[in-house]
Amino acid sequence: MTTTAPVADQLRLVNAPATLWRGTGQDLRDVVASRELLRAFTSRELRTRYKGASLGWAWALVRPLVMLLVYGLAVGVFLGAGRTTPQFMIFVYSGLLAWTLFSTIVMGSINSLVANGSLVSRASFPRLLLPLSVVLAALVDFALQASVLTVGYLIYTDWPSPSALVWLVPSLLVLVLVAMGVGLALAAVNVYVRDVGFLVDVVLQVGFWLTPILYSYSQVLGGAEQLKLSAETVSRIYMLNPMANVVIGFQRALWPAGDTPSAAAAAFPGRLDVRLAVLTVVALIIAWLGMRIFVRLSANFGQEL
């Protein structure tokens, strides 16, 4: 004689209240099981982003290129950074690539739930799919924007060495994990407190200038005397910023002049490999914590939206 489990044991509530620490495996399985829906959300994100625009996908290149031209003129020419940093435009664009991807993931994730409020309140599906689709769409834009570097390499008739490109792997991994973790947590909070997006936009503007995109690491140490601090102290504080490490990794990978003697003074002299290895572990924790906060707060998304 066979017995069946009680109905309550056979059913699992969708988007039910979750604990903060448990359930990661089930959440990941839900995402994998809904991969076709994730692909559909990502495709929709890419289509609607430039829908109705005459230039279409070309707009993905406009913002970083305009920023590059403005900063190249203001910082590279007017302030003279281009005279001391070889291949200055590639140096800057390498950092802009990283920062644009980071800010796109964070801001896109924050707005993903509110922008799809009617869908969230009416349909049952893993809510994680919406910010994750933003991450995947941002990576597609990143690949398109990175192709512009080919033009720069042709202009300077110099290419990064294949061995240097290895730095791109851990740097990109840390960037995506940190941005995803921060984006998930803030996306959930933004459902309840709509000021989050405005606050994060300001923080990102400050963070841009606290990351070595328009200036080199050596110039950071040069400011230690004005701050009346030792160069070692300034370096330790400055490099606590994960994006500073990521941007330096991007520059080592994509900036051909990074391995030349003329650029050695501008480079980070420490063990970047060790720093990125440690940051990978930290980034995994940030991504996991962001996901748990998101899932923990997701039970009431429908009511709030």
C-alpha positions in Angstrom: 0.0 0.0 0.0 1.5 3.3 -1.0 0.9 6.5 0.8 1.1 10.0 -0.5 2.6 13.0 1.3 0.2 15.6 2.6 -0.6 18.2 -0.1 1.1 20.9 2.0 4.4 18.9 1.8 4.1 18.6 -2.0 3.6 22.3 -2.7 6.2 25.0 -2.4 5.1 28.5 -2.3 6.4 30.8 -5.1 8.1 34.0 -3.8 7.3 33.0 -0.2 9.1 34.7 2.7 12.6 33.4 2.9 15.2 33.4 5.6 18.4 35.5 5.1 20.9 32.7 5.4 19.2 29.6 3.9 17.9 28.8 0.5 20.7 29.9 -1.8 20.8 26.5 -3.6 17.0 26.5 -4.2 17.2 30.1 -5.5 19.9 29.2 -8.0 18.0 26.1 -9.1 15.0 28.3 -9.7 17.0 30.6 -11.9 18.5 27.7 -13.9 15.1 26.2 -14.3 13.8 29.5 -15.6 16.7 30.1 -18.0 14.4 30.4 -21.0 12.5 33.2 -19.2 15.8 34.8 -18.3 16.9 34.7 -21.9 13.5 36.3 -22.9 13.9 39.1 -20.3 17.5 39.8 -21.5 16.3 39.9 -25.1 13.5 42.3 -24.2 15.9 44.5 -22.2 18.2 44.8 -25.2 15.3 45.5 -27.6 13.5 48.1 -25.6 16.7 49.9 -24.6 17.1 51.4 -28.1 13.6 50.9 -29.4 12.6 53.7 -31.7 16.0 55.2 -31.8 17.3 55.9 -35.4 20.9 55.0 -34.4 19.8 51.8 -32.6 22.7 49.9 -31.0 25.1 52.7 -31.9 23.9 54.6 -28.8 25.7 52.0 -26.7 28.9 53.6 -28.0 27.9 57.3 -27.8 28.1 57.8 -24.1 31.6 56.3 -23.5 33.0 57.9 -26.6 31.7 61.3 -25.7 33.1 60.9 -22.2 36.4 59.8 -23.7 36.6 62.9 -26.0 35.6 65.3 -23.2 38.0 63.9 -20.7 40.7 63.4 -23.3 40.5 67.1 -24.2 40.0 68.5 -20.6 42.5 66.2 -18.8 44.7 65.0 -21.5 45.3 68.3 -23.4 44.3 71.2 -21.1 45.7 69.7 -17.9 48.6 68.0 -19.7 48.1 64.4 -18.6 48.5 63.3 -22.1 52.1 64.5 -22.1 53.1 62.3 -19.2 50.9 59.2 -19.8 51.6 57.4 -23.1 48.6 56.4 -25.2 46.5 58.4 -22.9 43.2 57.9 -24.8 43.5 54.1 -24.5 44.5 54.4 -20.8 41.3 56.4 -20.1 39.0 54.3 -22.2 40.2 51.1 -20.5 39.0 52.6 -17.2 35.8 54.0 -18.7 35.0 50.5 -20.0 35.1 49.1 -16.5 33.3 52.0 -14.8 30.5 52.1 -17.5 29.8 48.4 -17.0 29.8 48.7 -13.2 27.5 51.8 -13.1 25.2 50.3 -15.8 24.7 47.0 -13.8 24.1 48.8 -10.5 21.7 51.5 -11.8 20.0 49.1 -14.1 19.4 46.6 -11.3 18.1 49.2 -9.0 15.5 50.3 -11.6 14.6 46.8 -12.9 11.8 46.0 -10.4 10.1 49.4 -10.4 10.2 49.5 -14.2 8.5 46.1 -14.3 6.1 46.8 -11.4 3.0 45.6 -13.2 4.7 42.3 -14.2 6.0 41.7 -10.7 2.6 42.3 -9.1 0.7 40.1 -11.5 2.9 37.1 -12.4 4.7 34.5 -10.4 8.3 33.9 -11.4 11.8 34.2 -9.7 12.2 37.9 -9.1 16.0 37.5 -9.5 15.5 37.1 -13.2 14.8 40.8 -13.7 18.1 42.2 -12.3 20.0 39.3 -13.7 18.7 40.2 -17.2 20.1 43.7 -16.7 23.5 42.1 -15.9 23.5 40.0 -19.1 22.3 43.0 -21.2 25.1 45.2 -19.8 27.7 42.5 -20.7 26.4 42.6 -24.3 26.9 46.4 -24.4 30.3 46.0 -22.8 31.4 43.7 -25.6 30.3 46.2 -28.2 32.0 49.1 -26.4 35.2 47.1 -26.0 35.4 46.7 -29.8 36.2 50.4 -30.1 39.6 49.7 -28.6 40.5 48.0 -31.9 40.4 51.5 -33.5 42.7 52.9 -30.9 45.2 50.0 -31.3 45.2 50.6 -35.1 45.8 54.4 -34.5 48.7 53.8 -32.1 49.9 50.7 -34.1 50.3 48.9 -30.8 48.5 46.0 -29.3 48.3 44.5 -25.8 50.3 41.3 -25.4 48.3 38.1 -25.1 49.8 37.5 -21.6 48.5 40.9 -20.4 44.9 40.1 -21.5 44.9 37.4 -18.7 44.4 40.3 -16.2 41.0 41.0 -17.8 39.5 37.7 -16.4 39.8 38.2 -12.7 39.2 42.0 -13.0 35.9 41.4 -15.0 34.8 38.7 -12.6 35.3 40.9 -9.5 33.5 43.8 -11.2 30.5 41.8 -12.2 30.1 40.0 -8.8 30.4 43.2 -6.8 28.1 45.2 -9.1 25.6 42.3 -9.1 25.6 42.0 -5.3 25.3 45.7 -4.7 22.6 46.0 -7.4 20.5 43.1 -6.0 20.5 44.5 -2.5 19.8 48.1 -3.6 17.1 46.9 -6.1 15.2 45.3 -3.2 15.6 48.3 -0.9 14.5 50.7 -3.8 11.1 49.0 -3.9 10.4 50.2 -0.4 12.5 53.5 -0.4 12.5 55.2 -3.8 15.3 57.6 -2.8 17.9 54.8 -3.3 18.4 55.4 -7.0 19.0 59.2 -6.5 21.5 58.5 -3.7 23.4 55.9 -5.6 23.7 58.1 -8.6 25.5 60.7 -6.5 27.7 58.0 -4.9 28.6 56.7 -8.4 29.7 60.2 -9.4 31.9 60.5 -6.4 33.2 57.0 -6.9 34.2 57.8 -10.5 36.7 60.4 -9.2 38.0 58.1 -6.5 39.0 55.5 -9.1 42.2 55.9 -11.3 40.4 56.4 -14.6 41.6 59.9 -15.5 44.8 59.8 -13.5 47.4 57.2 -12.7 48.2 55.5 -9.4 51.4 57.4 -9.1 49.4 60.7 -9.0 47.5 59.3 -6.0 50.7 58.8 -4.1 51.8 62.3 -5.2 48.8 63.7 -3.3 50.0 62.1 0.0 52.2 65.0 0.9 49.4 67.5 0.5 47.2 65.3 2.8 50.1 65.2 5.3 50.0 61.4 5.2 52.6 58.8 4.2 52.4 57.3 0.7 51.9 53.9 2.2 48.8 55.0 4.3 47.3 56.8 1.3 47.8 53.7 -0.9 46.2 51.3 1.7 43.2 53.5 2.1 42.8 54.2 -1.7 43.1 50.5 -2.7 40.3 49.5 -0.3 38.1 50.6 -3.2 37.4 47.4 -5.2 36.9 49.4 -8.4 40.4 50.9 -8.1 41.9 47.4 -8.2 39.5 46.4 -11.1 40.4 49.5 -13.2 44.1 48.9 -12.7 43.5 45.3 -13.8 41.7 46.6 -16.9 44.6 49.0 -17.7 47.2 46.2 -17.3 45.1 44.1 -19.7 44.1 46.6 -22.4 46.7 49.4 -22.2 49.6 48.4 -24.5 51.9 51.0 -23.0 51.5 49.6 -19.5 54.5 47.3 -20.0 56.8 50.0 -21.4 59.5 51.7 -19.3 57.9 55.1 -20.0 54.7 54.0 -18.3 56.3 52.1 -15.4 56.1 55.1 -13.1 52.4 55.3 -13.5 51.7 51.6 -12.8 50.6 50.0 -9.5 53.8 48.4 -8.1 52.1 46.0 -5.7 50.9 42.4 -6.1 47.7 43.0 -8.0 47.3 39.2 -8.6 47.1 38.7 -4.8 44.7 41.6 -4.4 42.4 40.3 -7.1 42.4 36.8 -5.7 41.3 38.1 -2.3 38.8 40.4 -3.9 37.3 37.5 -5.8 36.4 35.8 -2.5 35.1 39.1 -1.1 33.1 39.7 -4.3 31.5 36.2 -4.0 30.4 37.1 -0.5 29.0 40.4 -1.7 27.1 38.7 -4.5 25.7 36.0 -2.2 24.7 38.6 0.5 23.1 40.8 -2.1 21.1 37.8 -3.4 20.0 36.8 0.1 18.9 40.4 0.9 17.0 40.5 -2.4 15.2 37.2 -1.8 14.5 38.0 1.8 12.7 41.3 0.8 11.0 39.9 -2.3 7.9 38.5 -0.6 6.2 41.9 -0.5 7.4 43.3 -3.9 4.0 42.7 -5.5 2.1 44.7 -2.8 4.7 47.5 -2.8 4.7 47.9 -6.6 
